Amino acid sequence: MTISTAPPLPTAVRLQPHSPLCDPPSTLRVSRLQLRTANAFTLPLGQLLSEPQSSHDDAPKCASCKSDSDDTMQLVAQSADRTWMPAPLRTIPFWRNVRGPHKCIVYLEPRRGSPLYAGIEEFFRASCALWGPTEAHMYHPHSSMTGFIDLPADAGAVIARIACHLHVLISARSRSALVPDVRAVTAAADYPHPGTHKIEVALDTPPVFRSIVDEVARLVPEARIRPKRMGHISLAYCNKHVASSTVVSAEQAERLDALARSLLYTPDVFDPVQNPWDIAFYELSFKSPVLGTPHRFTQIARWQL
C-alpha cells in the first residue's frame, strides 16, 4: 500500500467561516463526514462480540498464544485449517493479502449510537460546517490504544497472533465491566506545534486497557507495538500527521471548545451506563493526504466491552 502525504503550503491560514477549505457546499461536507463513520467499518473481515472464554470451547486455544516457536508460526502462516484459533476468529482471512504492507492499529471506541459517539459526530458536523475540517475529522471517534503497527506484506501470521492474544486477554477481563469515563472537554495550547491548538475530550481510562496492550506487545515483539496513553478523544487539531496551511488559533480554539461543551455537556454523555465501549483492531486501507477526505479503515476484529 502506497502512503502519500501532501506537501505543506507556504502560508498559514486560520480556520474561518466560509473558508475555501470548506468547499464544496456544506451539504456535501456533511455527507463526507457521515461517510467517515461508515468508512471506519467498511469491508468487515470479522466480528467479535463479548462472549466469555470457556475452558470447554469447541476449539483449542490459539497455538501461538501457547508457544511462539517457529513450528507454530509456520502453522499459522501456511495452514488452511483454522481450528487452532478461538471460534470467533476462524473466519478472518489474515493471510489473504492483496495490498502489500500492512498498517494496523487498535482503537478504544465509544459504541456507535451511544450518546458520546453521537455527540462527537454532531460536533464534527457542526464545526466543519462553520469553520471547515481539521485533522480530527479524518477519523471516527476513538482513543488510540496503540500507535500504527507497520508490518510487511507477509505478516498475516503476526496479525493473527495479535488478534488471538487480544481476544484471550479481553475475554479474560471482560467481566470487570470497566470502561473509560468522560472527564471534560479540554483545550491544549500550541499543539502539535506552536501557533496551533487542540480540542479534545479528556478520559479517565482504567489501567486494565494499558495492561492489555503491554501484554500483547510482550507476546508479539516483532510487531513493535507502541502503547498509547488512551487519555482523550481528539475533536480538533491540525498539522500533526497531515501537512496543511490550516491552524487552529487561540480564538478559534475558544469557539470550538464552547461548541463542544454545548453538545457534549449532557447527563447522557457522562453516564457510563448509557455509553458502552468497544475495542477494535483495524488495518488502514487508505491514508488520505488532505483534510477534506477521511482515512479508511478495514475492520479486522471487534470486541464489545
ABEGO torsion letter per residue (X at the ends): XBBBBBBBBABBBBBBBGBAAAOBBAAAAAAAAAAAAAAAABGBABBBBBBBBBAABABBBBAAAABABAAAAAAAAABABAAABBAAAAABBAABBAAEBBBBBBBBBBBBGBAAAAAAAAAAAAAAAAAEBBAAAABBBBBBABBBBBBBAAAAAAAAAAAAAAAAAAAAAAAAGBBBBBABBBBBBGOABBGBBBBBBBBBBBAAAAAAAAAAAAABAAAGBBBBAGABBBABBBGAABBBABBBBAAAAAAAAAAAAAAABBAAAABAAABBBBBBBBBBABBBABAABBBBBBBABBBBX
